[in-house]
Amino acid sequence: MDQDSDSLYVTDNKAIAEHAQYCYEHYHTIVNNIPKESNHYDSNLKTFARVDNKFSGSRRTIGESSNLAQICLSYAQSWPEEKKYDDYCSILSVLA
């Protein structure tokens, strides 16, 4: 499951279910422990516009972090002895 809720795959295929279990046990989920934002917003058009502008600015940064994480993942698979790529992948994934 893609944890930002834009996709979910459900199957009863035994091979896929077994591999999903293997991945769950061997590839742990990254936890960022970043505290949630404590901002509170009023329900008015000015506040909605401010929040919308804030989110639109962050989309580019999120996309760039995600793309770099994918590149690092490719490097990590190509050069498994270079552990730095695992760290870069984790950091960029959290940022994304």
Distance bins in CASP14 RR format, pairs under 12 A and 6 or more apart:
PFRMAT RR
TARGET T0000
AUTHOR 0000-0000-0000
RMODE 2
METHOD distances of the structure
MODEL  1
1 7 1 0 0 1 0 0 0 0 0 0 0
1 8 1 0 1 0 0 0 0 0 0 0 0
1 9 1 0 0 1 0 0 0 0 0 0 0
1 10 0 0 0 0 1 0 0 0 0 0 0
1 11 0 0 0 0 0 1 0 0 0 0 0
1 20 0 0 0 0 1 0 0 0 0 0 0
1 23 0 0 0 0 0 1 0 0 0 0 0
1 24 0 0 0 0 0 1 0 0 0 0 0
1 29 0 0 0 0 0 1 0 0 0 0 0
2 8 1 0 0 1 0 0 0 0 0 0 0
2 9 0 0 0 0 1 0 0 0 0 0 0
2 66 0 0 0 0 0 1 0 0 0 0 0
2 96 0 0 0 0 0 1 0 0 0 0 0
3 29 0 0 0 0 1 0 0 0 0 0 0
3 30 0 0 0 0 1 0 0 0 0 0 0
3 31 0 0 0 0 0 1 0 0 0 0 0
3 32 0 0 0 0 0 1 0 0 0 0 0
3 93 0 0 0 0 0 1 0 0 0 0 0
3 96 0 0 0 0 0 1 0 0 0 0 0
4 62 0 0 0 0 1 0 0 0 0 0 0
4 63 0 0 0 0 0 1 0 0 0 0 0
4 66 0 0 0 0 0 1 0 0 0 0 0
4 93 0 0 0 0 0 1 0 0 0 0 0
4 96 0 0 0 0 1 0 0 0 0 0 0
9 16 0 0 0 0 1 0 0 0 0 0 0
9 17 0 0 0 0 0 1 0 0 0 0 0
9 20 0 0 0 0 1 0 0 0 0 0 0
10 16 0 0 0 0 0 1 0 0 0 0 0
10 17 0 0 0 0 0 1 0 0 0 0 0
10 20 0 0 0 0 0 1 0 0 0 0 0
11 17 1 0 0 1 0 0 0 0 0 0 0
11 18 0 0 0 0 0 1 0 0 0 0 0
11 19 0 0 0 0 0 1 0 0 0 0 0
11 20 0 0 0 0 1 0 0 0 0 0 0
12 18 0 0 0 0 0 1 0 0 0 0 0
12 20 0 0 0 0 0 1 0 0 0 0 0
13 19 0 0 0 0 1 0 0 0 0 0 0
13 20 0 0 0 0 1 0 0 0 0 0 0
14 20 0 0 0 0 0 1 0 0 0 0 0
14 21 0 0 0 0 0 1 0 0 0 0 0
15 21 0 0 0 0 0 1 0 0 0 0 0
15 22 0 0 0 0 0 1 0 0 0 0 0
16 22 0 0 0 0 0 1 0 0 0 0 0
16 23 0 0 0 0 0 1 0 0 0 0 0
17 23 0 0 0 0 0 1 0 0 0 0 0
17 24 0 0 0 0 0 1 0 0 0 0 0
18 24 0 0 0 0 0 1 0 0 0 0 0
18 25 0 0 0 0 0 1 0 0 0 0 0
19 25 0 0 0 0 0 1 0 0 0 0 0
19 26 0 0 0 0 0 1 0 0 0 0 0
19 27 0 0 0 0 0 1 0 0 0 0 0
20 26 0 0 0 0 0 1 0 0 0 0 0
20 27 0 0 0 0 0 1 0 0 0 0 0
21 27 0 0 0 0 0 1 0 0 0 0 0
23 29 0 0 0 0 0 1 0 0 0 0 0
27 73 0 0 0 0 0 1 0 0 0 0 0
27 76 0 0 0 0 0 1 0 0 0 0 0
27 86 0 0 0 0 0 1 0 0 0 0 0
27 89 0 0 0 0 0 1 0 0 0 0 0
27 90 0 0 0 0 0 1 0 0 0 0 0
27 93 0 0 0 0 0 1 0 0 0 0 0
28 86 0 0 0 0 0 1 0 0 0 0 0
28 90 0 0 0 0 0 1 0 0 0 0 0
28 93 0 0 0 0 0 1 0 0 0 0 0
29 90 0 0 0 0 0 1 0 0 0 0 0
29 93 0 0 0 0 1 0 0 0 0 0 0
29 94 0 0 0 0 0 1 0 0 0 0 0
30 69 0 0 0 0 1 0 0 0 0 0 0
30 86 0 0 0 0 0 1 0 0 0 0 0
30 87 0 0 0 0 0 1 0 0 0 0 0
30 89 0 0 0 0 1 0 0 0 0 0 0
30 90 1 0 1 0 0 0 0 0 0 0 0
30 91 0 0 0 0 1 0 0 0 0 0 0
30 92 0 0 0 0 0 1 0 0 0 0 0
30 93 1 0 1 0 0 0 0 0 0 0 0
30 94 1 0 1 0 0 0 0 0 0 0 0
30 95 0 0 0 0 0 1 0 0 0 0 0
30 96 0 0 0 0 0 1 0 0 0 0 0
31 90 0 0 0 0 0 1 0 0 0 0 0
31 93 0 0 0 0 0 1 0 0 0 0 0
31 94 0 0 0 0 1 0 0 0 0 0 0
32 90 0 0 0 0 1 0 0 0 0 0 0
32 91 0 0 0 0 1 0 0 0 0 0 0
32 92 0 0 0 0 0 1 0 0 0 0 0
32 93 0 0 0 0 1 0 0 0 0 0 0
32 94 1 0 1 0 0 0 0 0 0 0 0
32 95 0 0 0 0 1 0 0 0 0 0 0
32 96 0 0 0 0 0 1 0 0 0 0 0
33 94 0 0 0 0 1 0 0 0 0 0 0
34 94 1 0 0 1 0 0 0 0 0 0 0
34 95 0 0 0 0 1 0 0 0 0 0 0
37 51 0 0 0 0 0 1 0 0 0 0 0
37 54 0 0 0 0 0 1 0 0 0 0 0
37 55 0 0 0 0 0 1 0 0 0 0 0
37 58 0 0 0 0 0 1 0 0 0 0 0
39 47 0 0 0 0 0 1 0 0 0 0 0
39 50 0 0 0 0 0 1 0 0 0 0 0
39 51 0 0 0 0 1 0 0 0 0 0 0
39 54 0 0 0 0 1 0 0 0 0 0 0
40 47 0 0 0 0 1 0 0 0 0 0 0
40 51 0 0 0 0 0 1 0 0 0 0 0
41 47 1 0 1 0 0 0 0 0 0 0 0
41 48 0 0 0 0 1 0 0 0 0 0 0
41 49 0 0 0 0 0 1 0 0 0 0 0
41 50 1 0 0 1 0 0 0 0 0 0 0
41 51 1 0 1 0 0 0 0 0 0 0 0
41 52 0 0 0 0 0 1 0 0 0 0 0
41 54 0 0 0 0 0 1 0 0 0 0 0
41 55 0 0 0 0 0 1 0 0 0 0 0
42 48 0 0 0 0 1 0 0 0 0 0 0
42 49 0 0 0 0 0 1 0 0 0 0 0
42 50 0 0 0 0 1 0 0 0 0 0 0
42 51 0 0 0 0 0 1 0 0 0 0 0
43 51 0 0 0 0 0 1 0 0 0 0 0
44 50 0 0 0 0 1 0 0 0 0 0 0
44 51 0 0 0 0 0 1 0 0 0 0 0
45 51 0 0 0 0 0 1 0 0 0 0 0
45 52 0 0 0 0 0 1 0 0 0 0 0
46 52 0 0 0 0 0 1 0 0 0 0 0
46 53 0 0 0 0 0 1 0 0 0 0 0
47 53 0 0 0 0 0 1 0 0 0 0 0
47 54 0 0 0 0 0 1 0 0 0 0 0
48 54 0 0 0 0 0 1 0 0 0 0 0
48 55 0 0 0 0 0 1 0 0 0 0 0
49 55 0 0 0 0 0 1 0 0 0 0 0
49 56 0 0 0 0 0 1 0 0 0 0 0
50 56 0 0 0 0 0 1 0 0 0 0 0
50 57 0 0 0 0 0 1 0 0 0 0 0
51 57 0 0 0 0 0 1 0 0 0 0 0
51 58 0 0 0 0 0 1 0 0 0 0 0
52 58 0 0 0 0 0 1 0 0 0 0 0
52 59 0 0 0 0 0 1 0 0 0 0 0
53 59 0 0 0 0 0 1 0 0 0 0 0
54 61 0 0 0 0 0 1 0 0 0 0 0
55 61 0 0 0 0 0 1 0 0 0 0 0
55 62 0 0 0 0 1 0 0 0 0 0 0
56 62 0 0 0 0 0 1 0 0 0 0 0
57 63 0 0 0 0 0 1 0 0 0 0 0
57 64 0 0 0 0 0 1 0 0 0 0 0
58 64 0 0 0 0 0 1 0 0 0 0 0
58 65 0 0 0 0 0 1 0 0 0 0 0
58 95 0 0 0 0 0 1 0 0 0 0 0
58 96 0 0 0 0 0 1 0 0 0 0 0
59 65 0 0 0 0 0 1 0 0 0 0 0
59 66 0 0 0 0 0 1 0 0 0 0 0
59 96 0 0 0 0 0 1 0 0 0 0 0
60 66 0 0 0 0 0 1 0 0 0 0 0
60 67 0 0 0 0 0 1 0 0 0 0 0
60 96 0 0 0 0 0 1 0 0 0 0 0
61 67 0 0 0 0 0 1 0 0 0 0 0
61 68 0 0 0 0 0 1 0 0 0 0 0
61 92 0 0 0 0 0 1 0 0 0 0 0
61 95 1 0 0 1 0 0 0 0 0 0 0
61 96 0 0 0 0 1 0 0 0 0 0 0
62 68 0 0 0 0 0 1 0 0 0 0 0
62 69 0 0 0 0 0 1 0 0 0 0 0
62 92 0 0 0 0 0 1 0 0 0 0 0
62 93 0 0 0 0 0 1 0 0 0 0 0
62 94 0 0 0 0 0 1 0 0 0 0 0
62 95 1 0 0 1 0 0 0 0 0 0 0
62 96 1 0 1 0 0 0 0 0 0 0 0
63 69 0 0 0 0 1 0 0 0 0 0 0
63 70 0 0 0 0 1 0 0 0 0 0 0
63 92 0 0 0 0 0 1 0 0 0 0 0
63 93 0 0 0 0 0 1 0 0 0 0 0
63 95 0 0 0 0 1 0 0 0 0 0 0
63 96 1 0 0 1 0 0 0 0 0 0 0
64 70 0 0 0 0 0 1 0 0 0 0 0
64 71 0 0 0 0 0 1 0 0 0 0 0
64 92 0 0 0 0 1 0 0 0 0 0 0
64 95 0 0 0 0 1 0 0 0 0 0 0
64 96 0 0 0 0 1 0 0 0 0 0 0
65 71 0 0 0 0 0 1 0 0 0 0 0
65 72 0 0 0 0 0 1 0 0 0 0 0
65 88 0 0 0 0 0 1 0 0 0 0 0
65 89 0 0 0 0 0 1 0 0 0 0 0
65 90 0 0 0 0 0 1 0 0 0 0 0
65 91 0 0 0 0 1 0 0 0 0 0 0
65 92 1 0 1 0 0 0 0 0 0 0 0
65 93 1 0 0 1 0 0 0 0 0 0 0
65 94 0 0 0 0 1 0 0 0 0 0 0
65 95 1 0 1 0 0 0 0 0 0 0 0
65 96 1 0 1 0 0 0 0 0 0 0 0
66 72 0 0 0 0 0 1 0 0 0 0 0
66 73 0 0 0 0 0 1 0 0 0 0 0
66 89 0 0 0 0 0 1 0 0 0 0 0
66 92 1 0 0 1 0 0 0 0 0 0 0
66 93 1 0 0 1 0 0 0 0 0 0 0
66 94 0 0 0 0 0 1 0 0 0 0 0
66 95 0 0 0 0 1 0 0 0 0 0 0
66 96 1 1 0 0 0 0 0 0 0 0 0
67 73 0 0 0 0 0 1 0 0 0 0 0
67 74 0 0 0 0 0 1 0 0 0 0 0
67 92 0 0 0 0 1 0 0 0 0 0 0
67 93 0 0 0 0 0 1 0 0 0 0 0
67 95 0 0 0 0 0 1 0 0 0 0 0
67 96 0 0 0 0 1 0 0 0 0 0 0
68 74 0 0 0 0 0 1 0 0 0 0 0
68 75 0 0 0 0 0 1 0 0 0 0 0
68 85 0 0 0 0 0 1 0 0 0 0 0
68 88 1 0 0 1 0 0 0 0 0 0 0
68 89 0 0 0 0 1 0 0 0 0 0 0
68 91 0 0 0 0 1 0 0 0 0 0 0
68 92 1 0 1 0 0 0 0 0 0 0 0
68 93 0 0 0 0 1 0 0 0 0 0 0
68 95 0 0 0 0 1 0 0 0 0 0 0
68 96 0 0 0 0 1 0 0 0 0 0 0
69 75 0 0 0 0 0 1 0 0 0 0 0
69 76 0 0 0 0 0 1 0 0 0 0 0
69 85 0 0 0 0 0 1 0 0 0 0 0
69 86 0 0 0 0 0 1 0 0 0 0 0
69 87 0 0 0 0 0 1 0 0 0 0 0
69 88 1 0 0 1 0 0 0 0 0 0 0
69 89 1 0 1 0 0 0 0 0 0 0 0
69 90 0 0 0 0 1 0 0 0 0 0 0
69 91 0 0 0 0 1 0 0 0 0 0 0
69 92 1 1 0 0 0 0 0 0 0 0 0
69 93 1 0 1 0 0 0 0 0 0 0 0
69 94 0 0 0 0 1 0 0 0 0 0 0
69 95 1 0 0 1 0 0 0 0 0 0 0
69 96 1 0 1 0 0 0 0 0 0 0 0
70 76 0 0 0 0 0 1 0 0 0 0 0
70 77 0 0 0 0 0 1 0 0 0 0 0
70 85 0 0 0 0 0 1 0 0 0 0 0
70 88 0 0 0 0 0 1 0 0 0 0 0
70 89 0 0 0 0 1 0 0 0 0 0 0
70 92 0 0 0 0 1 0 0 0 0 0 0
70 93 0 0 0 0 1 0 0 0 0 0 0
70 96 0 0 0 0 1 0 0 0 0 0 0
71 77 0 0 0 0 0 1 0 0 0 0 0
71 78 0 0 0 0 0 1 0 0 0 0 0
71 85 0 0 0 0 1 0 0 0 0 0 0
71 88 0 0 0 0 1 0 0 0 0 0 0
71 89 0 0 0 0 1 0 0 0 0 0 0
71 92 0 0 0 0 1 0 0 0 0 0 0
71 93 0 0 0 0 0 1 0 0 0 0 0
72 78 0 0 0 0 0 1 0 0 0 0 0
72 79 0 0 0 0 0 1 0 0 0 0 0
72 82 0 0 0 0 0 1 0 0 0 0 0
72 83 0 0 0 0 0 1 0 0 0 0 0
72 84 0 0 0 0 1 0 0 0 0 0 0
72 85 1 0 1 0 0 0 0 0 0 0 0
72 86 0 0 0 0 1 0 0 0 0 0 0
72 87 0 0 0 0 1 0 0 0 0 0 0
72 88 1 0 1 0 0 0 0 0 0 0 0
72 89 1 0 1 0 0 0 0 0 0 0 0
72 90 0 0 0 0 1 0 0 0 0 0 0
72 91 0 0 0 0 1 0 0 0 0 0 0
72 92 1 0 1 0 0 0 0 0 0 0 0
72 93 0 0 0 0 1 0 0 0 0 0 0
72 95 0 0 0 0 0 1 0 0 0 0 0
72 96 0 0 0 0 0 1 0 0 0 0 0
73 79 0 0 0 0 0 1 0 0 0 0 0
73 80 0 0 0 0 0 1 0 0 0 0 0
73 85 1 0 0 1 0 0 0 0 0 0 0
73 86 0 0 0 0 1 0 0 0 0 0 0
73 88 0 0 0 0 1 0 0 0 0 0 0
73 89 1 0 1 0 0 0 0 0 0 0 0
73 90 0 0 0 0 0 1 0 0 0 0 0
73 92 0 0 0 0 1 0 0 0 0 0 0
73 93 0 0 0 0 1 0 0 0 0 0 0
73 96 0 0 0 0 0 1 0 0 0 0 0
74 80 0 0 0 0 0 1 0 0 0 0 0
74 85 0 0 0 0 1 0 0 0 0 0 0
74 88 0 0 0 0 0 1 0 0 0 0 0
74 89 0 0 0 0 1 0 0 0 0 0 0
75 81 0 0 0 0 0 1 0 0 0 0 0
75 82 1 0 0 1 0 0 0 0 0 0 0
75 83 0 0 0 0 0 1 0 0 0 0 0
75 84 0 0 0 0 1 0 0 0 0 0 0
75 85 1 0 1 0 0 0 0 0 0 0 0
75 86 0 0 0 0 1 0 0 0 0 0 0
75 87 0 0 0 0 0 1 0 0 0 0 0
75 88 1 0 0 1 0 0 0 0 0 0 0
75 89 0 0 0 0 1 0 0 0 0 0 0
75 92 0 0 0 0 0 1 0 0 0 0 0
76 82 1 0 0 1 0 0 0 0 0 0 0
76 83 0 0 0 0 1 0 0 0 0 0 0
76 84 0 0 0 0 1 0 0 0 0 0 0
76 85 1 1 0 0 0 0 0 0 0 0 0
76 86 1 0 1 0 0 0 0 0 0 0 0
76 87 0 0 0 0 1 0 0 0 0 0 0
76 88 0 0 0 0 1 0 0 0 0 0 0
76 89 1 0 1 0 0 0 0 0 0 0 0
76 90 0 0 0 0 1 0 0 0 0 0 0
76 92 0 0 0 0 0 1 0 0 0 0 0
76 93 0 0 0 0 0 1 0 0 0 0 0
77 85 0 0 0 0 1 0 0 0 0 0 0
77 86 0 0 0 0 0 1 0 0 0 0 0
77 89 0 0 0 0 1 0 0 0 0 0 0
78 85 0 0 0 0 1 0 0 0 0 0 0
79 85 1 0 0 1 0 0 0 0 0 0 0
79 86 0 0 0 0 0 1 0 0 0 0 0
79 88 0 0 0 0 0 1 0 0 0 0 0
80 86 0 0 0 0 1 0 0 0 0 0 0
82 88 0 0 0 0 1 0 0 0 0 0 0
82 89 0 0 0 0 0 1 0 0 0 0 0
83 89 0 0 0 0 0 1 0 0 0 0 0
83 90 0 0 0 0 0 1 0 0 0 0 0
84 90 0 0 0 0 0 1 0 0 0 0 0
84 91 0 0 0 0 0 1 0 0 0 0 0
85 91 0 0 0 0 0 1 0 0 0 0 0
85 92 0 0 0 0 0 1 0 0 0 0 0
86 92 0 0 0 0 0 1 0 0 0 0 0
86 93 0 0 0 0 0 1 0 0 0 0 0
87 93 0 0 0 0 0 1 0 0 0 0 0
87 94 0 0 0 0 0 1 0 0 0 0 0
88 94 0 0 0 0 0 1 0 0 0 0 0
88 95 0 0 0 0 0 1 0 0 0 0 0
89 95 0 0 0 0 0 1 0 0 0 0 0
89 96 0 0 0 0 0 1 0 0 0 0 0
90 96 0 0 0 0 0 1 0 0 0 0 0
END
